[in-house]
């Protein structure tokens, strides 16, 4: 499987980070408030997919997700803008 890490921007300008082996499907689940929607994202729409990067394996995607989640908001914004180094 080809896993990816993604970042979604919420209406309140907060950023949500997750992983998936099908980013488009997963984003649709979040945006449609489907049963599998992340609890954090419920009621925070409209949502916008602002970043995704291919990780390869699920293990590597989980490591990337953990590093992104530990970043401060300013660093995440730089990552989304393409100004941050993506060395994971």
C-alpha positions as CSV (number, residue, x, y, z in Angstrom):
1,X,0.0,0.0,0.0
2,X,1.1,3.6,-0.6
3,X,0.4,5.6,2.5
4,X,0.3,9.4,2.7
5,X,0.1,12.0,5.4
6,X,-2.3,14.9,5.0
7,X,-3.3,18.2,6.7
8,X,-6.8,19.6,6.6
9,X,-7.7,23.3,7.4
10,X,-10.9,23.8,9.3
11,X,-13.3,26.8,9.3
12,X,-11.7,28.0,12.6
13,X,-8.3,28.0,10.8
14,X,-7.1,25.0,12.9
15,X,-5.1,22.3,11.2
16,X,-5.9,18.5,11.5
17,X,-3.2,16.0,10.5
18,X,-3.9,12.3,9.6
19,X,-2.8,9.4,7.4
20,X,-4.5,7.3,4.8
21,X,-3.8,5.0,1.9
22,X,-6.4,6.9,-0.1
23,X,-6.4,10.6,0.8
24,X,-9.2,11.6,-1.5
25,X,-11.6,9.0,0.0
26,X,-10.6,9.9,3.5
27,X,-11.0,13.6,2.9
28,X,-14.5,12.9,1.5
29,X,-15.4,11.0,4.7
30,X,-14.3,13.9,6.8
31,X,-16.0,16.6,4.6
32,X,-19.3,14.6,4.4
33,X,-19.3,14.1,8.1
34,X,-19.6,10.4,7.4
35,X,-19.7,7.8,10.2
36,X,-15.9,7.4,10.0
37,X,-15.3,11.2,10.2
38,X,-12.7,12.2,12.8
39,X,-14.5,13.4,15.9
40,X,-12.3,16.6,16.0
41,X,-13.6,17.6,12.5
42,X,-17.3,17.3,13.2
43,X,-18.9,20.7,13.1
44,X,-15.7,22.4,11.9
45,X,-16.6,22.6,8.2
46,X,-16.1,23.6,5.6
47,X,-12.9,21.7,5.4
48,X,-10.0,22.2,2.9
49,X,-7.2,19.7,2.1
50,X,-4.1,21.9,2.2
51,X,-1.3,19.5,2.2
52,X,-0.4,15.8,1.5
53,X,2.8,13.9,1.0
54,X,3.4,10.3,0.1
55,X,5.1,8.3,2.8
56,X,5.3,4.8,1.3
57,X,4.7,2.5,4.2
58,X,2.2,2.9,7.0
59,X,5.1,2.9,9.6
60,X,6.7,5.9,7.8
61,X,3.4,7.7,7.5
62,X,2.8,7.3,11.2
63,X,6.2,8.7,12.0
64,X,5.6,11.7,9.7
65,X,2.2,12.3,11.3
66,X,3.7,12.2,14.8
67,X,6.4,14.7,13.8
68,X,3.9,17.1,12.2
69,X,1.6,16.9,15.2
70,X,4.5,17.9,17.5
71,X,5.2,21.0,15.4
72,X,4.0,24.4,16.6
73,X,1.3,26.1,14.5
74,X,3.8,28.4,12.8
75,X,5.9,25.5,11.6
76,X,2.8,23.7,10.3
77,X,1.8,26.8,8.4
78,X,5.2,26.9,6.8
79,X,4.9,23.3,5.9
80,X,1.5,23.9,4.3
81,X,2.9,27.0,2.4
82,X,5.8,24.9,1.1
83,X,8.4,26.9,3.0
84,X,9.5,24.1,5.4
85,X,12.0,21.3,4.7
86,X,10.2,18.0,4.4
87,X,13.0,15.7,5.7
88,X,11.3,13.0,7.7
